[in-house]
Amino acid sequence: MSDEVPTWTLDEHLRRGEEVIGLLPTVEADYARVCFHLNPADYNEEEPWSEEASYNQIAKPLFDAARLPLSVDYVGGTSGIEAWENVVPTVEWLHERIPVLVGLADRAGLQFGGWSFEPREPRDISYFSCGPTLDVVNRYSPEGQAAIDDLIASSTSKAVDK
């Protein structure tokens, strides 16, 4: 068994993204939001948790030059970057946005982990994730709260076992 993190090709991101878009509920544009997840290609616990991370130093001018309508959070450390866009995803949007972000990630030494649809309203709908390892949950939905409760219970039982 390999410890390697699964990745998708650009074609897989587009194909699977089209499938996810077909499942999305109707959400008013004012409340729509997508989060893009870019992760460090090499796991390095020594990276600073800030814009000072080496990959953020490379990515910031690339994001600036791309002039995308994004709010970018340069988290740093082992978490990478999250970029937010207020948009209702469509197939056309997917084919415009994803190739740019996959290319940007490649040039910055990051891995494009995918995107998630996380509207601000209604708060209780489940979030929709599109990436090989993305599993974003909404704490306001019953499914999301159950996932969070399971994670807490699992973490607590592991801590007690030690």
TIVO-2410 file (N, C-alpha, C; in nm, 3 decimals):
# residues 162
REC num residu      c1      c2      c3 atome chaine
REC   1      M   0.084  -0.118   0.000     N      A
REC   1      M   0.000   0.000   0.000    CA      A
REC   1      M   0.089   0.124   0.000     C      A
REC   2      S   0.053   0.223  -0.080     N      A
REC   2      S   0.134   0.342  -0.095    CA      A
REC   2      S   0.085   0.454  -0.004     C      A
REC   3      D   0.181   0.532   0.048     N      A
REC   3      D   0.147   0.649   0.129    CA      A
REC   3      D   0.130   0.773   0.042     C      A
REC   4      E   0.143   0.756  -0.088     N      A
REC   4      E   0.136   0.869  -0.180    CA      A
REC   4      E  -0.008   0.924  -0.185     C      A
REC   5      V  -0.017   1.057  -0.182     N      A
REC   5      V  -0.147   1.123  -0.187    CA      A
REC   5      V  -0.202   1.112  -0.329     C      A
REC   6      P  -0.329   1.069  -0.343     N      A
REC   6      P  -0.385   1.059  -0.477    CA      A
REC   6      P  -0.399   1.197  -0.543     C      A
REC   7      T  -0.379   1.200  -0.673     N      A
REC   7      T  -0.394   1.325  -0.748    CA      A
REC   7      T  -0.482   1.298  -0.868     C      A
REC   8      W  -0.540   1.404  -0.921     N      A
REC   8      W  -0.618   1.395  -1.043    CA      A
REC   8      W  -0.549   1.476  -1.151     C      A
REC   9      T  -0.565   1.431  -1.273     N      A
REC   9      T  -0.519   1.509  -1.389    CA      A
REC   9      T  -0.619   1.624  -1.408     C      A
REC  10      L  -0.582   1.719  -1.493     N      A
REC  10      L  -0.673   1.827  -1.525    CA      A
REC  10      L  -0.803   1.771  -1.583     C      A
REC  11      D  -0.791   1.672  -1.671     N      A
REC  11      D  -0.912   1.613  -1.730    CA      A
REC  11      D  -1.002   1.551  -1.624     C      A
REC  12      E  -0.942   1.487  -1.524     N      A
REC  12      E  -1.023   1.430  -1.415    CA      A
REC  12      E  -1.092   1.539  -1.334     C      A
REC  13      H  -1.019   1.648  -1.305     N      A
REC  13      H  -1.081   1.759  -1.232    CA      A
REC  13      H  -1.201   1.814  -1.309     C      A
REC  14      L  -1.187   1.826  -1.440     N      A
REC  14      L  -1.295   1.880  -1.521    CA      A
REC  14      L  -1.413   1.783  -1.530     C      A
REC  15      R  -1.384   1.657  -1.555     N      A
REC  15      R  -1.490   1.556  -1.568    CA      A
REC  15      R  -1.567   1.541  -1.437     C      A
REC  16      R  -1.493   1.526  -1.328     N      A
REC  16      R  -1.560   1.507  -1.199    CA      A
REC  16      R  -1.627   1.636  -1.153     C      A
REC  17      G  -1.569   1.750  -1.189     N      A
REC  17      G  -1.632   1.877  -1.156    CA      A
REC  17      G  -1.766   1.892  -1.225     C      A
REC  18      E  -1.774   1.848  -1.351     N      A
REC  18      E  -1.902   1.853  -1.422    CA      A
REC  18      E  -2.006   1.767  -1.351     C      A
REC  19      E  -1.963   1.651  -1.300     N      A
REC  19      E  -2.055   1.563  -1.226    CA      A
REC  19      E  -2.106   1.632  -1.099     C      A
REC  20      V  -2.016   1.698  -1.025     N      A
REC  20      V  -2.056   1.766  -0.902    CA      A
REC  20      V  -2.150   1.882  -0.934     C      A
REC  21      I  -2.119   1.958  -1.037     N      A
REC  21      I  -2.205   2.071  -1.075    CA      A
REC  21      I  -2.346   2.023  -1.105     C      A
REC  22      G  -2.359   1.904  -1.162     N      A
REC  22      G  -2.491   1.847  -1.189    CA      A
REC  22      G  -2.570   1.814  -1.064     C      A
REC  23      L  -2.503   1.805  -0.949     N      A
REC  23      L  -2.569   1.771  -0.822    CA      A
REC  23      L  -2.601   1.891  -0.734     C      A
REC  24      L  -2.548   2.008  -0.770     N      A
REC  24      L  -2.560   2.124  -0.681    CA      A
REC  24      L  -2.703   2.172  -0.667     C      A
REC  25      P  -2.741   2.210  -0.545     N      A
REC  25      P  -2.873   2.267  -0.525    CA      A
REC  25      P  -2.878   2.410  -0.578     C      A
REC  26      T  -2.996   2.461  -0.597     N      A
REC  26      T  -3.012   2.600  -0.640    CA      A
REC  26      T  -2.983   2.691  -0.521     C      A
REC  27      V  -2.892   2.784  -0.542     N      A
REC  27      V  -2.852   2.878  -0.437    CA      A
REC  27      V  -2.850   3.017  -0.499     C      A
REC  28      E  -2.900   3.115  -0.427     N      A
REC  28      E  -2.896   3.251  -0.477    CA      A
REC  28      E  -2.752   3.296  -0.494     C      A
REC  29      A  -2.725   3.367  -0.600     N      A
REC  29      A  -2.589   3.410  -0.632    CA      A
REC  29      A  -2.525   3.489  -0.519     C      A
REC  30      D  -2.604   3.569  -0.447     N      A
REC  30      D  -2.549   3.649  -0.337    CA      A
REC  30      D  -2.489   3.563  -0.226     C      A
REC  31      Y  -2.535   3.438  -0.216     N      A
REC  31      Y  -2.490   3.351  -0.106    CA      A
REC  31      Y  -2.396   3.241  -0.152     C      A
REC  32      A  -2.370   3.233  -0.282     N      A
REC  32      A  -2.287   3.126  -0.335    CA      A
REC  32      A  -2.140   3.151  -0.304     C      A
REC  33      R  -2.065   3.044  -0.285     N      A
REC  33      R  -1.922   3.057  -0.255    CA      A
REC  33      R  -1.852   2.925  -0.288     C      A
REC  34      V  -1.736   2.937  -0.350     N      A
REC  34      V  -1.651   2.822  -0.381    CA      A
REC  34      V  -1.517   2.843  -0.314     C      A
REC  35      C  -1.463   2.736  -0.257     N      A
REC  35      C  -1.329   2.741  -0.197    CA      A
REC  35      C  -1.238   2.648  -0.278     C      A
REC  36      F  -1.123   2.701  -0.319     N      A
REC  36      F  -1.021   2.622  -0.389    CA      A
REC  36      F  -0.914   2.584  -0.288     C      A
REC  37      H  -0.867   2.460  -0.297     N      A
REC  37      H  -0.771   2.407  -0.201    CA      A
REC  37      H  -0.641   2.373  -0.273     C      A
REC  38      L  -0.532   2.442  -0.235     N      A
REC  38      L  -0.401   2.417  -0.293    CA      A
REC  38      L  -0.309   2.375  -0.179     C      A
REC  39      N  -0.250   2.259  -0.192     N      A
REC  39      N  -0.169   2.200  -0.085    CA      A
REC  39      N  -0.022   2.193  -0.125     C      A
REC  40      P   0.066   2.200  -0.025     N      A
REC  40      P   0.209   2.185  -0.058    CA      A
REC  40      P   0.235   2.050  -0.124     C      A
REC  41      A   0.310   2.051  -0.232     N      A
REC  41      A   0.342   1.926  -0.301    CA      A
REC  41      A   0.433   1.839  -0.215     C      A
REC  42      D   0.520   1.903  -0.137     N      A
REC  42      D   0.610   1.830  -0.047    CA      A
REC  42      D   0.575   1.865   0.097     C      A
REC  43      Y   0.545   1.764   0.176     N      A
REC  43      Y   0.509   1.785   0.317    CA      A
REC  43      Y   0.633   1.828   0.394     C      A
REC  44      N   0.629   1.947   0.452     N      A
REC  44      N   0.744   2.000   0.525    CA      A
REC  44      N   0.694   2.071   0.651     C      A
REC  45      E   0.713   2.009   0.765     N      A
REC  45      E   0.666   2.067   0.892    CA      A
REC  45      E   0.740   2.194   0.929     C      A
REC  46      E   0.849   2.224   0.861     N      A
REC  46      E   0.929   2.342   0.892    CA      A
REC  46      E   0.878   2.469   0.823     C      A
REC  47      E   0.783   2.455   0.729     N      A
REC  47      E   0.730   2.573   0.660    CA      A
REC  47      E   0.658   2.662   0.760     C      A
REC  48      P   0.680   2.793   0.754     N      A
REC  48      P   0.609   2.885   0.845    CA      A
REC  48      P   0.460   2.891   0.812     C      A
REC  49      W   0.379   2.917   0.915     N      A
REC  49      W   0.234   2.930   0.899    CA      A
REC  49      W   0.202   3.076   0.868     C      A
REC  50      S   0.225   3.116   0.746     N      A
REC  50      S   0.199   3.255   0.707    CA      A
REC  50      S   0.232   3.270   0.559     C      A
REC  51      E   0.224   3.395   0.513     N      A
REC  51      E   0.265   3.425   0.376    CA      A
REC  51      E   0.414   3.398   0.356     C      A
REC  52      E   0.489   3.379   0.464     N      A
REC  52      E   0.633   3.355   0.455    CA      A
REC  52      E   0.668   3.215   0.406     C      A
REC  53      A   0.570   3.123   0.399     N      A
REC  53      A   0.599   2.989   0.349    CA      A
REC  53      A   0.658   3.001   0.208     C      A
REC  54      S   0.754   2.917   0.177     N      A
REC  54      S   0.824   2.929   0.049    CA      A
REC  54      S   0.729   2.921  -0.070     C      A
REC  55      Y   0.633   2.830  -0.066     N      A
REC  55      Y   0.541   2.819  -0.179    CA      A
REC  55      Y   0.449   2.941  -0.188     C      A
REC  56      N   0.417   3.005  -0.076     N      A
REC  56      N   0.336   3.127  -0.080    CA      A
REC  56      N   0.413   3.241  -0.144     C      A
REC  57      Q   0.543   3.246  -0.122     N      A
REC  57      Q   0.626   3.349  -0.184    CA      A
REC  57      Q   0.622   3.337  -0.336     C      A
REC  58      I   0.614   3.213  -0.385     N      A
REC  58      I   0.606   3.190  -0.529    CA      A
REC  58      I   0.463   3.213  -0.578     C      A
REC  59      A   0.364   3.167  -0.502     N      A
REC  59      A   0.224   3.171  -0.546    CA      A
REC  59      A   0.165   3.311  -0.546     C      A
REC  60      K   0.204   3.396  -0.452     N      A
REC  60      K   0.141   3.528  -0.440    CA      A
REC  60      K   0.152   3.609  -0.570     C      A
REC  61      P   0.269   3.624  -0.630     N      A
REC  61      P   0.273   3.701  -0.756    CA      A
REC  61      P   0.198   3.631  -0.870     C      A
REC  62      L   0.189   3.499  -0.865     N      A
REC  62      L   0.113   3.427  -0.968    CA      A
REC  62      L  -0.037   3.455  -0.955     C      A
REC  63      F  -0.087   3.454  -0.831     N      A
REC  63      F  -0.227   3.489  -0.808    CA      A
REC  63      F  -0.253   3.633  -0.851     C      A
REC  64      D  -0.162   3.724  -0.814     N      A
REC  64      D  -0.178   3.864  -0.850    CA      A
REC  64      D  -0.184   3.881  -1.002     C      A
REC  65      A  -0.097   3.812  -1.073     N      A
REC  65      A  -0.092   3.824  -1.219    CA      A
REC  65      A  -0.213   3.760  -1.286     C      A
REC  66      A  -0.270   3.658  -1.224     N      A
REC  66      A  -0.386   3.589  -1.282    CA      A
REC  66      A  -0.512   3.676  -1.280     C      A
REC  67      R  -0.516   3.772  -1.188     N      A
REC  67      R  -0.629   3.866  -1.179    CA      A
REC  67      R  -0.764   3.796  -1.174     C      A
REC  68      L  -0.770   3.690  -1.096     N      A
REC  68      L  -0.896   3.617  -1.077    CA      A
REC  68      L  -0.976   3.684  -0.966     C      A
REC  69      P  -1.109   3.673  -0.968     N      A
REC  69      P  -1.191   3.734  -0.864    CA      A
REC  69      P  -1.191   3.650  -0.736     C      A
REC  70      L  -1.073   3.638  -0.676     N      A
REC  70      L  -1.056   3.550  -0.560    CA      A
REC  70      L  -1.010   3.628  -0.437     C      A
REC  71      S  -1.053   3.581  -0.322     N      A
REC  71      S  -0.993   3.621  -0.195    CA      A
REC  71      S  -0.900   3.507  -0.157     C      A
REC  72      V  -0.772   3.538  -0.136     N      A
REC  72      V  -0.673   3.432  -0.113    CA      A
REC  72      V  -0.626   3.436   0.031     C      A
REC  73      D  -0.627   3.319   0.094     N      A
REC  73      D  -0.579   3.303   0.230    CA      A
REC  73      D  -0.450   3.219   0.224     C      A
REC  74      Y  -0.336   3.286   0.241     N      A
REC  74      Y  -0.207   3.220   0.236    CA      A
REC  74      Y  -0.178   3.159   0.373     C      A
REC  75      V  -0.238   3.044   0.401     N      A
REC  75      V  -0.233   2.982   0.532    CA      A
REC  75      V  -0.090   2.945   0.569     C      A
REC  76      G  -0.021   2.879   0.478     N      A
REC  76      G   0.116   2.839   0.503    CA      A
REC  76      G   0.124   2.705   0.573     C      A
REC  77      G   0.242   2.680   0.631     N      A
REC  77      G   0.265   2.554   0.701    CA      A
REC  77      G   0.239   2.435   0.611     C      A
REC  78      T   0.180   2.331   0.670     N      A
REC  78      T   0.148   2.211   0.593    CA      A
REC  78      T   0.010   2.218   0.530     C      A
REC  79      S  -0.061   2.331   0.549     N      A
REC  79      S  -0.197   2.343   0.496    CA      A
REC  79      S  -0.204   2.404   0.357     C      A
REC  80      G  -0.118   2.495   0.322     N      A
REC  80      G  -0.119   2.552   0.188    CA      A
REC  80      G  -0.198   2.679   0.175     C      A
REC  81      I  -0.283   2.684   0.074     N      A
REC  81      I  -0.356   2.804   0.038    CA      A
REC  81      I  -0.503   2.769   0.016     C      A
REC  82      E  -0.590   2.857   0.063     N      A
REC  82      E  -0.732   2.849   0.027    CA      A
REC  82      E  -0.766   2.979  -0.044     C      A
REC  83      A  -0.838   2.966  -0.153     N      A
REC  83      A  -0.883   3.084  -0.228    CA      A
REC  83      A  -1.034   3.074  -0.244     C      A
REC  84      W  -1.101   3.187  -0.223     N      A
REC  84      W  -1.246   3.190  -0.224    CA      A
REC  84      W  -1.298   3.273  -0.340     C      A
REC  85      E  -1.407   3.224  -0.399     N      A
REC  85      E  -1.474   3.300  -0.504    CA      A
REC  85      E  -1.624   3.295  -0.477     C      A
REC  86      N  -1.689   3.409  -0.487     N      A
REC  86      N  -1.834   3.415  -0.473    CA      A
REC  86      N  -1.895   3.390  -0.611     C      A
REC  87      V  -1.939   3.266  -0.632     N      A
REC  87      V  -1.988   3.226  -0.764    CA      A
REC  87      V  -2.076   3.103  -0.750     C      A
REC  88      V  -2.174   3.093  -0.839     N      A
REC  88      V  -2.250   2.969  -0.856    CA      A
REC  88      V  -2.178   2.892  -0.966     C      A
REC  89      P  -2.120   2.776  -0.936     N      A
REC  89      P  -2.043   2.702  -1.037    CA      A
REC  89      P  -2.129   2.657  -1.155     C      A
REC  90      T  -2.073   2.674  -1.273     N      A
REC  90      T  -2.133   2.622  -1.398    CA      A
REC  90      T  -2.024   2.546  -1.472     C      A
REC  91      V  -2.063   2.472  -1.572     N      A
REC  91      V  -1.965   2.398  -1.650    CA      A
REC  91      V  -1.870   2.496  -1.721     C      A
REC  92      E  -1.923   2.604  -1.775     N      A
REC  92      E  -1.838   2.704  -1.841    CA      A
REC  92      E  -1.736   2.762  -1.742     C      A
REC  93      W  -1.783   2.799  -1.622     N      A
REC  93      W  -1.696   2.851  -1.517    CA      A
REC  93      W  -1.586   2.750  -1.485     C      A
REC  94      L  -1.625   2.624  -1.470     N      A
REC  94      L  -1.531   2.517  -1.436    CA      A
REC  94      L  -1.417   2.512  -1.538     C      A
REC  95      H  -1.452   2.516  -1.666     N      A
REC  95      H  -1.352   2.505  -1.773    CA      A
REC  95      H  -1.267   2.632  -1.787     C      A
REC  96      E  -1.315   2.743  -1.736     N      A
REC  96      E  -1.234   2.866  -1.735    CA      A
REC  96      E  -1.142   2.870  -1.613     C      A
REC  97      R  -1.192   2.831  -1.499     N      A
REC  97      R  -1.121   2.852  -1.374    CA      A
REC  97      R  -1.020   2.742  -1.340     C      A
REC  98      I  -1.060   2.617  -1.353     N      A
REC  98      I  -0.977   2.506  -1.305    CA      A
REC  98      I  -0.843   2.495  -1.378     C      A
REC  99      P  -0.837   2.507  -1.512     N      A
REC  99      P  -0.706   2.500  -1.576    CA      A
REC  99      P  -0.610   2.608  -1.526     C      A
REC 100      V  -0.661   2.729  -1.500     N      A
REC 100      V  -0.575   2.837  -1.451    CA      A
REC 100      V  -0.520   2.800  -1.313     C      A
REC 101      L  -0.604   2.750  -1.225     N      A
REC 101      L  -0.559   2.718  -1.090    CA      A
REC 101      L  -0.469   2.595  -1.085     C      A
REC 102      V  -0.495   2.497  -1.169     N      A
REC 102      V  -0.406   2.380  -1.176    CA      A
REC 102      V  -0.268   2.425  -1.223     C      A
REC 103      G  -0.262   2.509  -1.325     N      A
REC 103      G  -0.134   2.560  -1.375    CA      A
REC 103      G  -0.062   2.645  -1.272     C      A
REC 104      L  -0.136   2.731  -1.204     N      A
REC 104      L  -0.077   2.814  -1.100    CA      A
REC 104      L  -0.018   2.728  -0.988     C      A
REC 105      A  -0.094   2.627  -0.946     N      A
REC 105      A  -0.045   2.536  -0.841    CA      A
REC 105      A   0.084   2.467  -0.885     C      A
REC 106      D   0.087   2.417  -1.007     N      A
REC 106      D   0.207   2.350  -1.059    CA      A
REC 106      D   0.328   2.443  -1.055     C      A
REC 107      R   0.311   2.568  -1.100     N      A
REC 107      R   0.422   2.663  -1.104    CA      A
REC 107      R   0.469   2.703  -0.964     C      A
REC 108      A   0.380   2.696  -0.866     N      A
REC 108      A   0.415   2.738  -0.729    CA      A
REC 108      A   0.463   2.622  -0.642     C      A
REC 109      G   0.474   2.503  -0.697     N      A
REC 109      G   0.516   2.388  -0.617    CA      A
REC 109      G   0.405   2.339  -0.526     C      A
REC 110      L   0.282   2.359  -0.569     N      A
REC 110      L   0.165   2.316  -0.493    CA      A
REC 110      L   0.090   2.209  -0.570     C      A
REC 111      Q   0.001   2.144  -0.502     N      A
REC 111      Q  -0.087   2.046  -0.564    CA      A
REC 111      Q  -0.229   2.102  -0.557     C      A
REC 112      F  -0.298   2.107  -0.670     N      A
REC 112      F  -0.436   2.153  -0.669    CA      A
REC 112      F  -0.521   2.040  -0.611     C      A
REC 113      G  -0.570   2.061  -0.489     N      A
REC 113      G  -0.647   1.958  -0.420    CA      A
REC 113      G  -0.792   1.951  -0.462     C      A
REC 114      G  -0.841   2.058  -0.527     N      A
REC 114      G  -0.979   2.058  -0.572    CA      A
REC 114      G  -1.054   2.180  -0.523     C      A
REC 115      W  -1.185   2.172  -0.529     N      A
REC 115      W  -1.270   2.284  -0.489    CA      A
REC 115      W  -1.392   2.230  -0.415     C      A
REC 116      S  -1.452   2.317  -0.337     N      A
REC 116      S  -1.573   2.280  -0.264    CA      A
REC 116      S  -1.674   2.393  -0.275     C      A
REC 117      F  -1.800   2.356  -0.288     N      A
REC 117      F  -1.909   2.452  -0.295    CA      A
REC 117      F  -1.961   2.469  -0.153     C      A
REC 118      E  -1.944   2.589  -0.098     N      A
REC 118      E  -1.976   2.616   0.042    CA      A
REC 118      E  -2.058   2.745   0.055     C      A
REC 119      P  -2.182   2.744   0.007     N      A
REC 119      P  -2.262   2.867   0.013    CA      A
REC 119      P  -2.286   2.912   0.157     C      A
REC 120      R  -2.299   3.043   0.174     N      A
REC 120      R  -2.326   3.099   0.307    CA      A
REC 120      R  -2.470   3.076   0.350     C      A
REC 121      E  -2.561   3.067   0.255     N      A
REC 121      E  -2.703   3.038   0.282    CA      A
REC 121      E  -2.754   2.948   0.172     C      A
REC 122      P  -2.843   2.856   0.197     N      A
REC 122      P  -2.889   2.818   0.330    CA      A
REC 122      P  -2.779   2.745   0.405     C      A
REC 123      R  -2.773   2.768   0.533     N      A
REC 123      R  -2.663   2.717   0.615    CA      A
REC 123      R  -2.668   2.566   0.634     C      A
REC 124      D  -2.785   2.506   0.619     N      A
REC 124      D  -2.797   2.364   0.654    CA      A
REC 124      D  -2.777   2.268   0.537     C      A
REC 125      I  -2.746   2.319   0.416     N      A
REC 125      I  -2.723   2.223   0.307    CA      A
REC 125      I  -2.584   2.162   0.321     C      A
REC 126      S  -2.568   2.044   0.268     N      A
REC 126      S  -2.438   1.979   0.273    CA      A
REC 126      S  -2.344   2.049   0.174     C      A
REC 127      Y  -2.216   2.055   0.208     N      A
REC 127      Y  -2.117   2.110   0.116    CA      A
REC 127      Y  -2.085   2.003   0.013     C      A
REC 128      F  -2.046   2.049  -0.104     N      A
REC 128      F  -2.013   1.958  -0.213    CA      A
REC 128      F  -1.864   1.972  -0.242     C      A
REC 129      S  -1.789   1.863  -0.235     N      A
REC 129      S  -1.645   1.865  -0.254    CA      A
REC 129      S  -1.610   1.799  -0.386     C      A
REC 130      C  -1.506   1.852  -0.451     N      A
REC 130      C  -1.460   1.794  -0.576    CA      A
REC 130      C  -1.307   1.794  -0.575     C      A
REC 131      G  -1.250   1.684  -0.533     N      A
REC 131      G  -1.105   1.666  -0.527    CA      A
REC 131      G  -1.076   1.526  -0.480     C      A
REC 132      P  -0.958   1.475  -0.511     N      A
REC 132      P  -0.928   1.334  -0.479    CA      A
REC 132      P  -0.926   1.303  -0.330     C      A
REC 133      T  -0.899   1.402  -0.245     N      A
REC 133      T  -0.894   1.376  -0.101    CA      A
REC 133      T  -0.980   1.475  -0.022     C      A
REC 134      L  -1.058   1.559  -0.090     N      A
REC 134      L  -1.139   1.659  -0.021    CA      A
REC 134      L  -1.262   1.595   0.040     C      A
REC 135      D  -1.288   1.627   0.165     N      A
REC 135      D  -1.409   1.584   0.232    CA      A
REC 135      D  -1.450   1.698   0.324     C      A
REC 136      V  -1.504   1.803   0.266     N      A
REC 136      V  -1.542   1.921   0.341    CA      A
REC 136      V  -1.682   1.901   0.396     C      A
REC 137      V  -1.700   1.930   0.524     N      A
REC 137      V  -1.832   1.913   0.585    CA      A
REC 137      V  -1.885   2.045   0.637     C      A
REC 138      N  -2.016   2.056   0.643     N      A
REC 138      N  -2.084   2.174   0.693    CA      A
REC 138      N  -2.135   2.145   0.833     C      A
REC 139      R  -2.084   2.215   0.931     N      A
REC 139      R  -2.125   2.188   1.069    CA      A
REC 139      R  -2.271   2.221   1.095     C      A
REC 140      Y  -2.334   2.294   1.004     N      A
REC 140      Y  -2.474   2.330   1.021    CA      A
REC 140      Y  -2.568   2.224   0.963     C      A
REC 141      S  -2.516   2.127   0.888     N      A
REC 141      S  -2.600   2.020   0.833    CA      A
REC 141      S  -2.594   1.900   0.927     C      A
REC 142      P  -2.700   1.819   0.932     N      A
REC 142      P  -2.696   1.699   1.017    CA      A
REC 142      P  -2.581   1.605   0.980     C      A
REC 143      E  -2.555   1.589   0.849     N      A
REC 143      E  -2.446   1.501   0.806    CA      A
REC 143      E  -2.310   1.555   0.850     C      A
REC 144      G  -2.294   1.686   0.835     N      A
REC 144      G  -2.168   1.749   0.875    CA      A
REC 144      G  -2.145   1.741   1.024     C      A
REC 145      Q  -2.248   1.769   1.102     N      A
REC 145      Q  -2.234   1.761   1.248    CA      A
REC 145      Q  -2.204   1.619   1.291     C      A
REC 146      A  -2.266   1.520   1.226     N      A
REC 146      A  -2.238   1.379   1.259    CA      A
REC 146      A  -2.092   1.346   1.227     C      A
REC 147      A  -2.040   1.395   1.114     N      A
REC 147      A  -1.900   1.371   1.078    CA      A
REC 147      A  -1.806   1.435   1.179     C      A
REC 148      I  -1.839   1.557   1.222     N      A
REC 148      I  -1.757   1.625   1.323    CA      A
REC 148      I  -1.761   1.550   1.455     C      A
REC 149      D  -1.880   1.507   1.496     N      A
REC 149      D  -1.894   1.431   1.621    CA      A
REC 149      D  -1.813   1.302   1.615     C      A
REC 150      D  -1.817   1.232   1.501     N      A
REC 150      D  -1.739   1.109   1.484    CA      A
REC 150      D  -1.590   1.136   1.494     C      A
REC 151      L  -1.544   1.246   1.433     N      A
REC 151      L  -1.403   1.283   1.438    CA      A
REC 151      L  -1.360   1.313   1.582     C      A
REC 152      I  -1.443   1.387   1.654     N      A
REC 152      I  -1.412   1.420   1.794    CA      A
REC 152      I  -1.408   1.293   1.879     C      A
REC 153      A  -1.506   1.205   1.860     N      A
REC 153      A  -1.510   1.079   1.936    CA      A
REC 153      A  -1.388   0.994   1.905     C      A
REC 154      S  -1.351   0.988   1.776     N      A
REC 154      S  -1.234   0.910   1.737    CA      A
REC 154      S  -1.106   0.967   1.797     C      A
REC 155      S  -1.092   1.099   1.794     N      A
REC 155      S  -0.973   1.165   1.850    CA      A
REC 155      S  -0.966   1.146   2.000     C      A
REC 156      T  -1.081   1.156   2.066     N      A
REC 156      T  -1.085   1.140   2.211    CA      A
REC 156      T  -1.050   0.998   2.251     C      A
REC 157      S  -1.102   0.899   2.177     N      A
REC 157      S  -1.073   0.761   2.213    CA      A
REC 157      S  -0.927   0.728   2.187     C      A
REC 158      K  -0.866   0.785   2.084     N      A
REC 158      K  -0.724   0.762   2.057    CA      A
REC 158      K  -0.638   0.825   2.165     C      A
REC 159      A  -0.679   0.942   2.214     N      A
REC 159      A  -0.603   1.010   2.320    CA      A
REC 159      A  -0.612   0.930   2.450     C      A
REC 160      V  -0.728   0.871   2.479     N      A
REC 160      V  -0.747   0.793   2.600    CA      A
REC 160      V  -0.667   0.665   2.593     C      A
REC 161      D  -0.657   0.605   2.475     N      A
REC 161      D  -0.584   0.479   2.456    CA      A
REC 161      D  -0.435   0.496   2.482     C      A
REC 162      K  -0.382   0.617   2.466     N      A
REC 162      K  -0.237   0.639   2.481    CA      A
REC 162      K  -0.203   0.641   2.622     C      A
***
